[in-house]
Amino acid sequence: MRKVRIAVLAAAIAAAGCTTAAGAPTSVETAVATNAGSPRAVPVETPRPIPSTAPTTIVEPLPDDLIGAWYETAPGYWWFIRAGDPVCVSVIRTDLDCLVYQLVGQTAAMGSASMEGRILHIDWVRGYCARQRTNFGTALAGDTLKFFDQPDDCGGFSLAITRAGTGTAPSAPPAPVQ
């Protein structure tokens, strides 16, 4: 009777498609086949292989309203650049949208940029947060973009920036590309 239950369990697991990444039988199926001749065939559960890549978040491009230059009163500039631009491809080496951030008189920080809902993800490749991520909640109202720092990331802080060349914000120079 016990062998029948184990065989039914193994068949149910196989029908559900529970196999390892290589298509080999699961640990329960293997245990049933190996222990079938023993008087007490008991399924033995062993850890399943962990996928080699972690699940990724859904990456959305930046909204069109963000693309372009923005002024920060520090003074500094943020340039949001659409994927495919030579700065993104050749300098930052990403197929995503990208950005360049530079306080006047300092070296520029650069990274890939994507959205997840209203959260801006910046994966820095150059600058003080290189090889780390900064996350900002965002709110866009007219020519003002507000960033709300999210916990557990690199260096972020809350601030408001203005589209360059609007209101009292000066026009932006070209984005630094080195």
N, C-alpha and C positions, 0 to 999 in steps of 0.2 A: 504494500500500500504506500509506504514512504517513497519507494522508487518511482511510483506513478506520480505522486505530488511533485517530486523533484523534476521529473521529466516534463510535467506540465509547466512548472515554473520556468525551466530552461527554454521551452518552446515559446512561452509568453515573452520572455526577455528577447529571444531571437526575433520574434515577430515585431517587437517594438523597435527593432533596429539598434539594439544596444550592442555595439561592437567597438573594438578599439579603433584608433585612427587608421591602423593598417588593415582593418577588416578582419582581424583575428577574433576568435570567440571571446566573450567577456570572461572575467574570472569565475563567475557563477557557472557558466556553461562548461568551462574547463574543469572545474571541480566536480561537476556532475559526471562528466565523461571519465575522469580519472578515478572517482570513487564509486562508480556504478557497480563494480564487482564486490565491493566491501559490504559487510552486513549493515553498516550504518552510513549510507551515502548522505553526507551533509554538505550543503553548499557552503563554500568558503569564500567570504568576501574579501578581496584584496583591493588596495587603493587603485583607482583608475588613473591612467596617465593624465597629467595636466596639460592643456593645450599650450603650445610654445608661445603663443601671443595672447596677451590679455585683451579683453573686449575693449573696443575703442569707442570714444564718444562720437556722436554725430557731429560732423564738421560742416558748418554752414559758411558760405562766403560772407564778407562784410556787406552790410547794406550799402546801396549806391550813395545814400546821403552822407556816409562817413568818408568816402573816397575823396582825397585831396589833402590840402595843407590846413593845419589848425595851429593857433597861437596860444601859448601858455605864458602867463605874466611873469614867470620866473627870471628872465625871459627865455623862451625856448619854443621849439616847433615840433609838431607831430605830423608826419606825412603818412597817410594811409594809401597804399598802392595796390592796384588790382593784380591778381594772379596773371602771370604771363609777361608782365613788364620785365625788362632786362634786370632791374634792381632785384626783383624777387627771384628770378631764375639764376642769374650769374653771380650776384653778390651774396644773397641770403641763401641761395640754393634750395628753394622751395617751389612746389607747384601750387601752393596756396597763396592767398592774398598776403601782403607783408606790410611792415611799417618801419619807419625810421624815426627815432626820437632823439632830439639834440637840444641840450641847453646851450645857449649862446656861449662860445668860447671853449666848449668841451667836446670831447670825442663823441660821435654819434653811437647810440645803441640801436641794434637792428634785430628783427625777428619776424617769424611767420605769424600771421594773425587770422583767427577764425572766430566765429560766433557759435554759441549754443544757446538759443533763445536770446535773452538780453545780456548774456555773459560774454564778454570779450576775452578770448584766450590769446595770450602772447607767449610764444615759445622763442625766447631770446637766443640768438646765435652770437651776438657781439654786445659788449657793454658789461656793466657791473653784475648783471644777472645772467650772463652767458650760460647756456645749457640748463636753464631753469625756466619756470613758467610764472607769469603774473596773470591774475584773473581780475577783471573789473566788471561790476555791474554797470550798465550804461543807461543813460536817459538823454535823448536828443530832443531839444525844443528850439526850433528855428535854427539860429547859427550858434547855439551853445550846446556843447556836449559835456555831460557830467559823467565822471568816473567814480564809482563807489568801490573801494578796495574790498576784496574778499579775503577771508582768513587763509592761513597756511600756504602762502605763495611767496615769491621773491619780490621784495622791495616796494610793493605797491603802496599807494596812498590815495585818498580821495581828493579830487580836484575838478575844476571846471575849465574847459578850454573853449576858444572862440574860433570860428572859421576864419582863416587868415584873409585879410583884406576887407572884412565887413565891420561895420561900426567903428570902434576905435582901434581894432586890431590891425597891425601893420601887415602888408603883403609879405608872403614868405619867399625866401630865396629858394633856389632849386634844392631838392633833397641831396644831402651828401651821399656819395655812392662808394666811399672807401672806408 
